Amino acid sequence: MMNQLMFGHTLRMLRSAAGISLRALAKKMEVSPAYISQVELGKLPAPTHDRMIKIAETIGIPVSLLIEMSHRPNPDSILLLRGHQELNELIKMAVNIGMESKDVFEIIALMRSLGGEGFRKLVRYGADHFTDFMLPGSSKHSPDYFPSPMSQLSFSETTDPRLVFKKLDFAEKSDLLRYMIERVSTIYGSLDSDRAYKKLMSNEAEDSSGIGNGAAIPHLFVDELDQTIVSIARIPEGIDFGAIDEKPVHLVCLILSNPDFQGNHLNLLAYFARKFQIPTLIDEIMMANSKKNILSILFDEDDANIH
């Protein structure tokens, strides 16, 4: 039920940030506005896959982010995959070559029978004799079992460390957001901090950005900026954000963007919302001992989806 509530709240935030009315989205999906309203309130489950596609196209975000938000996987599995890029590649390859469930179970049975060293011998034999198993028309190049990691400039590398706060102690949401806005303003002098703060608080008054599981994602479009800026704050003691689960917020991810970067802004908002569906994620971030570690947990190899 919590996941259903988080999905609905996130959908409402995304729709609002994209400037799309409830009626306009309902028309695009060929459903009633009342249906969308019930989904956004968490009273109905997430829409079907076909409807998800229409939502993603209308808002302008990858449909994969919506689908992953609507069906929360096992948190332990997500944490395992985050730490092992090779497992992600294995799953992608299995899907790409059309492996079926029975194929996977046969591999598991084989690994169980042969043990670790025996299975490695089988793999090495296959690598040495791979042409014996190839179908006509397949590439004759030797397989590359150790590909280089993808090189890309990630948010973990571009987020200004001066805007990552390991420990802040504020009793009021308004004071915390004012502090974060002012710190952004000291680095990006073009930002009118008073104006941005008032707009941000107005947004919060309409609909809290506290999405549950101890996280909040306040966000704002700012004309004066020429990029997307992220600021991250840990609040160990917790702060009342009016979150949908009525629990204190311990992590705030502030997103500020020029309106011309709407697509990136919405993708980042959806990305954070999907990450924070993992109940153990906030605990992991709270235990991180450096700003670099905080960023690496928030922006792992999955952050290619943001772009």
C-alpha contacts under 8 A as a table, 3 or more apart, distances in Angstrom:
res1	aa1	res2	aa2	distance
1	M	4	Q	5.02
1	M	5	L	6.28
1	M	42	G	7.81
2	M	5	L	5.02
2	M	6	M	6.14
2	M	245	D	7.81
3	N	6	M	5.05
3	N	7	F	6.10
3	N	69	M	7.88
3	N	70	S	7.15
3	N	71	H	7.73
3	N	72	R	6.92
3	N	277	Q	6.91
4	Q	7	F	5.19
4	Q	8	G	6.29
4	Q	42	G	5.38
4	Q	43	K	7.83
4	Q	44	L	7.57
4	Q	45	P	5.90
4	Q	46	A	6.76
4	Q	70	S	6.92
5	L	8	G	5.22
5	L	9	H	6.17
5	L	40	E	7.54
5	L	41	L	6.61
5	L	42	G	4.06
5	L	43	K	7.48
5	L	244	I	7.73
6	M	9	H	5.15
6	M	10	T	6.01
6	M	42	G	7.34
6	M	211	I	5.96
6	M	212	G	6.81
6	M	244	I	7.69
6	M	277	Q	7.62
7	F	10	T	5.15
7	F	11	L	6.06
7	F	40	E	7.40
7	F	42	G	7.31
7	F	46	A	7.16
7	F	69	M	6.15
7	F	70	S	5.93
8	G	11	L	5.08
8	G	12	R	6.30
8	G	39	V	5.38
8	G	40	E	3.63
8	G	41	L	5.68
8	G	42	G	5.08
8	G	46	A	7.46
9	H	12	R	5.17
9	H	13	M	6.34
9	H	40	E	5.48
9	H	41	L	6.62
9	H	42	G	7.26
9	H	211	I	6.82
9	H	244	I	7.91
10	T	13	M	5.00
10	T	14	L	6.11
10	T	40	E	7.81
10	T	211	I	7.13
10	T	270	A	7.35
10	T	273	A	6.63
11	L	14	L	5.12
11	L	15	R	6.02
11	L	40	E	6.27
12	R	15	R	5.14
12	R	16	S	6.03
12	R	40	E	5.73
13	M	16	S	5.18
13	M	17	A	6.03
13	M	209	S	7.74
14	L	17	A	5.11
14	L	18	A	6.08
14	L	59	I	7.21
14	L	266	L	6.43
14	L	269	L	7.38
14	L	270	A	7.32
15	R	18	A	5.17
15	R	19	G	6.35
15	R	20	I	5.39
15	R	21	S	7.16
15	R	22	L	7.72
15	R	59	I	6.41
16	S	19	G	5.09
16	S	20	I	5.97
16	S	21	S	7.16
17	A	20	I	7.74
17	A	266	L	7.28
18	A	59	I	6.06
18	A	262	Q	7.31
18	A	266	L	7.35
20	I	24	A	6.34
20	I	25	L	6.64
20	I	59	I	7.53
21	S	24	A	5.13
21	S	25	L	6.34
22	L	25	L	5.31
22	L	26	A	6.16
22	L	33	P	6.09
22	L	36	I	6.97
22	L	37	S	7.43
23	R	26	A	5.06
23	R	27	K	6.17
23	R	32	S	7.81
23	R	33	P	5.32
24	A	27	K	5.14
24	A	28	K	6.32
25	L	28	K	5.11
25	L	29	M	6.23
25	L	33	P	7.92
25	L	36	I	8.00
25	L	55	I	7.16
25	L	58	T	7.15
26	A	29	M	5.09
26	A	30	E	5.87
26	A	31	V	5.10
26	A	32	S	5.60
26	A	33	P	5.18
26	A	35	Y	7.91
26	A	36	I	6.43
27	K	30	E	4.89
27	K	31	V	6.30
27	K	32	S	7.34
27	K	33	P	7.87
28	K	31	V	7.90
28	K	54	K	6.94
28	K	55	I	7.89
28	K	58	T	7.41
29	M	51	R	6.13
29	M	54	K	5.98
29	M	55	I	7.02
31	V	35	Y	6.67
31	V	36	I	7.65
32	S	35	Y	5.28
32	S	36	I	6.87
33	P	36	I	5.22
33	P	37	S	6.16
34	A	37	S	4.99
34	A	38	Q	6.20
35	Y	38	Q	5.20
35	Y	39	V	6.36
36	I	39	V	5.09
36	I	40	E	6.14
37	S	40	E	5.11
37	S	41	L	6.18
38	Q	41	L	5.10
38	Q	42	G	6.32
38	Q	43	K	5.21
38	Q	44	L	5.65
39	V	42	G	5.11
39	V	43	K	5.81
39	V	44	L	4.74
39	V	45	P	6.29
39	V	46	A	6.44
39	V	47	P	7.83
40	E	43	K	7.58
41	L	44	L	7.72
42	G	45	P	6.91
46	A	70	S	5.82
47	P	51	R	5.80
47	P	52	M	6.10
48	T	51	R	5.28
48	T	52	M	6.11
49	H	52	M	4.90
49	H	53	I	6.37
49	H	67	I	7.45
50	D	53	I	5.23
50	D	54	K	6.68
51	R	54	K	5.08
51	R	55	I	6.26
52	M	55	I	5.04
52	M	56	A	6.12
52	M	63	V	6.59
52	M	66	L	6.88
52	M	67	I	7.09
53	I	56	A	5.16
53	I	57	E	6.12
53	I	63	V	5.72
54	K	57	E	5.13
54	K	58	T	6.07
55	I	58	T	5.14
55	I	59	I	6.09
55	I	63	V	7.96
56	A	59	I	5.26
56	A	60	G	5.52
56	A	61	I	5.15
56	A	62	P	6.08
56	A	63	V	5.10
56	A	66	L	7.27
57	E	60	G	5.08
57	E	61	I	6.74
57	E	62	P	7.89
57	E	63	V	7.69
60	G	263	G	6.31
60	G	266	L	7.61
61	I	65	L	7.55
61	I	263	G	6.91
61	I	266	L	6.66
61	I	267	N	5.59
61	I	270	A	7.89
62	P	65	L	5.73
62	P	66	L	7.29
62	P	267	N	7.41
62	P	305	N	7.51
63	V	66	L	5.26
63	V	67	I	6.25
64	S	67	I	5.11
64	S	68	E	6.04
65	L	68	E	5.26
65	L	69	M	6.17
65	L	270	A	6.49
65	L	271	Y	6.64
65	L	274	R	6.84
65	L	305	N	7.80
66	L	69	M	5.09
66	L	70	S	6.21
66	L	270	A	7.50
66	L	274	R	7.96
67	I	70	S	5.16
67	I	71	H	6.53
68	E	71	H	5.51
68	E	72	R	6.42
68	E	73	P	7.87
68	E	274	R	6.80
69	M	72	R	6.12
69	M	273	A	7.42
69	M	274	R	5.00
69	M	277	Q	7.26
72	R	75	P	7.90
72	R	277	Q	6.88
72	R	278	I	7.74
73	P	77	S	7.25
73	P	78	I	7.05
74	N	77	S	5.32
74	N	78	I	6.54
75	P	78	I	5.08
75	P	79	L	6.24
75	P	278	I	5.51
75	P	279	P	7.14
75	P	280	T	7.22
76	D	79	L	5.19
76	D	80	L	6.16
77	S	80	L	5.05
77	S	81	L	6.18
78	I	81	L	5.16
78	I	82	R	6.07
78	I	278	I	7.99
79	L	82	R	5.07
79	L	83	G	6.53
80	L	83	G	5.47
80	L	84	H	6.50
81	L	84	H	5.13
81	L	85	Q	6.63
81	L	87	L	6.20
81	L	88	N	6.26
82	R	85	Q	6.76
82	R	300	D	6.70
82	R	301	E	7.16
82	R	302	D	7.90
84	H	87	L	5.59
84	H	88	N	7.05
85	Q	88	N	5.16
85	Q	89	E	6.42
85	Q	301	E	7.30
86	E	89	E	5.06
86	E	90	L	6.14
87	L	90	L	4.92
87	L	91	I	6.23
88	N	91	I	5.24
88	N	92	K	6.23
89	E	92	K	5.08
89	E	93	M	6.08
90	L	93	M	5.17
90	L	94	A	6.14
91	I	94	A	5.07
91	I	95	V	6.30
92	K	95	V	5.21
92	K	96	N	6.11
93	M	96	N	4.92
93	M	97	I	6.16
94	A	97	I	5.53
94	A	98	G	6.29
94	A	99	M	5.30
95	V	98	G	5.19
95	V	99	M	6.03
96	N	99	M	7.79
99	M	103	D	6.05
99	M	104	V	7.20
100	E	103	D	5.27
100	E	104	V	6.64
101	S	104	V	5.21
101	S	105	F	6.33
102	K	105	F	5.08
102	K	106	E	6.11
103	D	106	E	5.12
103	D	107	I	6.37
104	V	107	I	5.15
104	V	108	I	6.27
105	F	108	I	4.97
105	F	109	A	6.12
106	E	109	A	5.07
106	E	110	L	6.12
107	I	110	L	4.98
107	I	111	M	6.14
108	I	111	M	5.14
108	I	112	R	6.16
109	A	112	R	5.07
109	A	113	S	6.17
110	L	113	S	5.09
110	L	114	L	6.04
110	L	119	F	7.56
111	M	114	L	5.28
111	M	115	G	5.50
111	M	116	G	6.85
111	M	118	G	7.98
111	M	119	F	5.82
112	R	115	G	5.47
114	L	117	E	7.37
114	L	118	G	4.72
114	L	119	F	5.52
115	G	118	G	5.39
115	G	119	F	6.04
116	G	119	F	5.34
116	G	120	R	6.26
117	E	120	R	5.07
117	E	121	K	6.26
118	G	121	K	5.12
118	G	122	L	6.40
119	F	122	L	5.00
119	F	123	V	6.30
120	R	123	V	5.02
120	R	124	R	6.18
121	K	124	R	5.08
121	K	125	Y	6.10
122	L	125	Y	5.06
122	L	126	G	6.19
123	V	126	G	5.04
123	V	127	A	6.20
124	R	127	A	4.98
124	R	128	D	6.25
125	Y	128	D	5.17
125	Y	129	H	6.18
126	G	129	H	5.10
126	G	130	F	5.18
127	A	130	F	5.17
127	A	142	S	7.85
127	A	143	P	7.30
129	H	132	D	5.70
129	H	133	F	7.60
130	F	133	F	5.56
130	F	134	M	6.67
130	F	142	S	7.68
131	T	134	M	5.20
131	T	140	K	7.17
134	M	138	S	6.38
135	L	138	S	5.80
144	D	147	P	6.11
153	L	157	E	6.43
153	L	158	T	7.29
154	S	157	E	5.33
154	S	158	T	6.48
154	S	299	F	7.45
154	S	303	D	6.96
154	S	304	A	7.56
155	F	158	T	4.94
155	F	159	T	5.58
155	F	299	F	6.51
155	F	303	D	7.59
156	S	159	T	5.78
156	S	292	K	7.70
156	S	295	L	5.12
156	S	296	S	6.01
156	S	298	L	7.77
156	S	299	F	5.60
156	S	300	D	7.96
159	T	163	L	7.60
159	T	229	I	7.34
159	T	230	V	6.35
159	T	231	S	7.69
160	D	163	L	5.57
160	D	164	V	7.18
160	D	230	V	7.95
160	D	231	S	7.93
161	P	164	V	5.16
161	P	291	K	6.80
161	P	292	K	7.99
162	R	165	F	7.51
163	L	180	M	7.78
163	L	183	R	7.09
163	L	184	V	6.90
163	L	230	V	7.44
163	L	231	S	4.83
163	L	232	I	6.38
164	V	231	S	5.74
164	V	232	I	4.73
164	V	233	A	5.96
164	V	291	K	6.45
165	F	168	L	6.69
165	F	232	I	6.10
165	F	233	A	4.64
165	F	234	R	6.18
165	F	291	K	7.66
166	K	233	A	6.29
166	K	234	R	5.36
166	K	235	I	7.94
166	K	290	S	7.49
166	K	291	K	6.69
167	K	233	A	6.91
167	K	234	R	5.20
167	K	235	I	5.72
167	K	236	P	6.65
168	L	233	A	6.81
168	L	234	R	6.19
168	L	235	I	5.19
168	L	236	P	7.48
169	D	235	I	6.11
169	D	236	P	7.61
169	D	237	E	7.08
170	F	173	K	7.31
170	F	175	D	6.59
170	F	176	L	5.82
170	F	235	I	7.71
170	F	239	I	7.11
171	A	175	D	7.65
171	A	239	I	6.10
171	A	240	D	7.79
172	E	175	D	5.44
172	E	176	L	6.50
172	E	239	I	6.74
172	E	240	D	7.04
173	K	176	L	5.15
173	K	177	L	6.20
173	K	239	I	6.79
173	K	240	D	6.70
173	K	241	F	6.04
174	S	177	L	5.32
174	S	178	R	6.10
174	S	201	M	7.12
175	D	178	R	5.15
175	D	179	Y	6.17
176	L	179	Y	5.20
176	L	180	M	6.32
177	L	180	M	5.08
177	L	181	I	6.05
177	L	197	Y	7.22
178	R	181	I	5.15
178	R	182	E	6.06
178	R	193	S	7.99
178	R	197	Y	6.00
179	Y	182	E	5.16
179	Y	183	R	6.20
180	M	183	R	5.16
180	M	184	V	6.33
180	M	231	S	7.23
181	I	184	V	5.13
181	I	185	S	6.21
181	I	193	S	5.93
181	I	196	A	7.35
181	I	197	Y	6.54
182	E	185	S	4.87
182	E	186	T	6.31
182	E	193	S	5.71
183	R	186	T	5.18
183	R	187	I	6.78
184	V	187	I	5.38
184	V	188	Y	5.98
184	V	191	L	7.75
184	V	231	S	7.74
185	S	188	Y	4.91
185	S	189	G	5.29
185	S	190	S	7.20
185	S	191	L	5.29
185	S	192	D	7.03
185	S	193	S	5.95
186	T	189	G	5.82
188	Y	191	L	5.98
188	Y	225	L	7.80
189	G	192	D	7.83
190	S	224	E	5.72
190	S	225	L	6.69
191	L	196	A	7.59
191	L	222	V	7.81
191	L	224	E	5.67
191	L	225	L	6.54
192	D	195	R	5.52
192	D	196	A	6.12
192	D	224	E	7.65
193	S	196	A	5.10
193	S	197	Y	5.89
194	D	197	Y	5.15
194	D	198	K	6.23
195	R	198	K	5.29
195	R	199	K	6.31
196	A	199	K	5.21
196	A	200	L	6.05
196	A	220	L	7.81
196	A	222	V	7.12
197	Y	200	L	5.06
197	Y	201	M	6.12
198	K	201	M	5.20
198	K	202	S	6.09
199	K	202	S	5.01
199	K	203	N	6.28
199	K	220	L	7.70
200	L	203	N	5.12
200	L	204	E	6.29
200	L	218	P	7.40
200	L	219	H	7.19
200	L	220	L	6.34
201	M	204	E	4.89
201	M	205	A	6.11
202	S	205	A	5.11
202	S	206	E	6.50
203	N	206	E	5.24
203	N	207	D	6.28
203	N	208	S	7.53
204	E	207	D	5.13
204	E	208	S	4.68
204	E	209	S	6.47
204	E	218	P	7.60
205	A	208	S	6.60
208	S	211	I	7.82
208	S	241	F	6.88
208	S	242	G	6.00
208	S	243	A	6.34
208	S	244	I	7.85
209	S	216	A	5.22
209	S	217	I	5.23
209	S	218	P	5.20
209	S	241	F	7.66
209	S	243	A	7.02
210	G	214	G	7.72
210	G	215	A	5.92
210	G	216	A	3.95
210	G	217	I	6.46
210	G	218	P	7.84
210	G	241	F	5.80
210	G	242	G	6.38
210	G	243	A	4.00
210	G	244	I	6.33
210	G	249	V	7.12
211	I	214	G	7.79
211	I	215	A	6.11
211	I	216	A	5.62
211	I	217	I	7.36
211	I	243	A	5.76
211	I	244	I	5.84
211	I	245	D	7.65
211	I	273	A	7.39
212	G	215	A	5.76
212	G	216	A	7.30
212	G	243	A	5.68
212	G	244	I	5.65
212	G	245	D	5.26
212	G	246	E	7.67
212	G	247	K	7.13
212	G	249	V	7.74
212	G	276	F	7.88
213	N	245	D	7.50
213	N	247	K	7.66
213	N	249	V	7.73
213	N	276	F	6.67
213	N	277	Q	7.03
213	N	278	I	7.92
213	N	279	P	5.89
213	N	282	I	7.50
214	G	247	K	6.71
214	G	248	P	5.97
214	G	249	V	4.17
214	G	250	H	5.23
214	G	251	L	6.41
214	G	282	I	6.70
215	A	249	V	5.21
215	A	250	H	6.12
215	A	251	L	4.92
215	A	252	V	5.90
215	A	253	C	7.84
215	A	276	F	6.75
215	A	282	I	7.45
216	A	241	F	7.54
216	A	243	A	7.56
216	A	249	V	6.57
216	A	251	L	6.46
216	A	252	V	4.89
216	A	253	C	6.35
217	I	252	V	5.94
217	I	253	C	4.95
217	I	254	L	5.73
217	I	255	I	7.26
217	I	269	L	7.19
217	I	272	F	7.55
217	I	273	A	7.85
218	P	252	V	7.44
218	P	253	C	6.67
218	P	254	L	5.06
218	P	255	I	6.47
219	H	254	L	5.65
219	H	255	I	4.54
219	H	256	L	5.79
219	H	269	L	7.97
220	L	255	I	6.41
220	L	256	L	5.07
220	L	257	S	6.55
221	F	256	L	5.78
221	F	257	S	4.87
221	F	258	N	5.45
221	F	259	P	5.47
222	V	225	L	5.89
222	V	256	L	6.53
222	V	257	S	5.72
222	V	258	N	5.05
222	V	259	P	6.67
223	D	226	D	7.71
223	D	257	S	7.87
223	D	258	N	5.21
223	D	259	P	6.47
224	E	258	N	6.98
225	L	228	T	7.67
225	L	257	S	6.51
225	L	258	N	5.23
226	D	257	S	7.47
226	D	258	N	5.61
227	Q	257	S	5.74
227	Q	258	N	5.76
227	Q	261	F	6.86
228	T	255	I	7.10
228	T	256	L	5.70
228	T	257	S	4.21
228	T	258	N	6.58
228	T	261	F	6.92
228	T	264	N	7.54
228	T	265	H	6.83
229	I	255	I	5.85
229	I	256	L	5.13
229	I	257	S	6.20
230	V	253	C	6.84
230	V	254	L	5.63
230	V	255	I	4.85
230	V	256	L	6.54
231	S	253	C	5.85
231	S	254	L	5.05
231	S	255	I	6.73
232	I	251	L	7.28
232	I	252	V	5.71
232	I	253	C	4.63
232	I	254	L	6.27
233	A	251	L	5.76
233	A	252	V	5.18
233	A	253	C	6.63
234	R	250	H	5.72
234	R	251	L	4.74
234	R	252	V	6.62
234	R	286	M	7.12
235	I	238	G	5.24
235	I	239	I	7.04
235	I	249	V	7.38
235	I	250	H	4.63
235	I	251	L	6.08
235	I	252	V	7.99
236	P	250	H	5.80
236	P	286	M	7.26
237	E	250	H	7.13
238	G	248	P	5.05
238	G	249	V	5.16
238	G	250	H	4.75
239	I	248	P	5.03
239	I	249	V	5.22
239	I	250	H	6.73
240	D	243	A	7.43
240	D	247	K	7.26
240	D	248	P	5.02
240	D	249	V	6.34
241	F	248	P	6.68
241	F	249	V	6.26
242	G	246	E	6.10
242	G	247	K	7.87
243	A	246	E	5.01
243	A	247	K	6.31
243	A	248	P	7.34
243	A	249	V	7.42
244	I	247	K	7.82
249	V	252	V	7.34
250	H	282	I	7.45
251	L	282	I	7.08
255	I	265	H	7.30
255	I	269	L	7.71
256	L	265	H	7.79
257	S	260	D	7.97
257	S	261	F	6.26
257	S	262	Q	7.28
257	S	265	H	6.32
258	N	261	F	5.54
258	N	262	Q	7.28
259	P	262	Q	5.28
261	F	264	N	5.47
261	F	265	H	6.14
262	Q	265	H	4.94
262	Q	266	L	6.08
263	G	266	L	5.29
263	G	267	N	6.14
264	N	267	N	5.13
264	N	268	L	6.07
264	N	306	I	6.75
264	N	307	H	6.61
265	H	268	L	5.24
265	H	269	L	6.21
266	L	269	L	5.00
266	L	270	A	6.12
267	N	270	A	5.13
267	N	271	Y	5.93
267	N	305	N	7.65
267	N	306	I	5.14
267	N	307	H	7.36
268	L	271	Y	4.90
268	L	272	F	6.20
268	L	306	I	5.53
269	L	272	F	5.37
269	L	273	A	6.26
270	A	273	A	5.05
270	A	274	R	6.15
271	Y	274	R	5.22
271	Y	275	K	6.29
271	Y	303	D	7.71
271	Y	305	N	7.55
271	Y	306	I	6.49
272	F	275	K	5.05
272	F	276	F	6.15
272	F	298	L	7.99
273	A	276	F	5.30
273	A	277	Q	6.66
274	R	277	Q	5.51
274	R	278	I	7.87
275	K	278	I	6.02
275	K	281	L	7.58
275	K	298	L	7.69
276	F	279	P	6.89
276	F	281	L	6.60
276	F	282	I	7.51
278	I	281	L	5.48
279	P	282	I	6.99
280	T	283	D	5.36
280	T	284	E	6.38
281	L	284	E	5.06
281	L	285	I	6.27
282	I	285	I	5.03
282	I	286	M	6.02
283	D	286	M	5.06
283	D	287	M	6.34
284	E	287	M	5.31
284	E	288	A	6.51
284	E	297	I	7.84
285	I	288	A	5.15
285	I	293	N	7.94
285	I	294	I	5.64
285	I	297	I	6.72
285	I	298	L	7.90
288	A	291	K	7.75
288	A	293	N	5.68
288	A	294	I	5.76
289	N	293	N	6.72
289	N	294	I	7.77
290	S	293	N	5.22
290	S	294	I	6.38
291	K	294	I	5.05
291	K	295	L	6.31
292	K	295	L	5.22
292	K	296	S	6.14
293	N	296	S	4.98
293	N	297	I	6.20
294	I	297	I	5.36
294	I	298	L	6.34
295	L	298	L	5.05
295	L	299	F	5.78
296	S	299	F	5.16
296	S	300	D	5.61
297	I	300	D	5.89
299	F	302	D	7.04
299	F	303	D	5.52
300	D	303	D	5.88
301	E	304	A	6.72
302	D	305	N	6.13
303	D	306	I	5.37
303	D	307	H	7.52
304	A	307	H	5.62
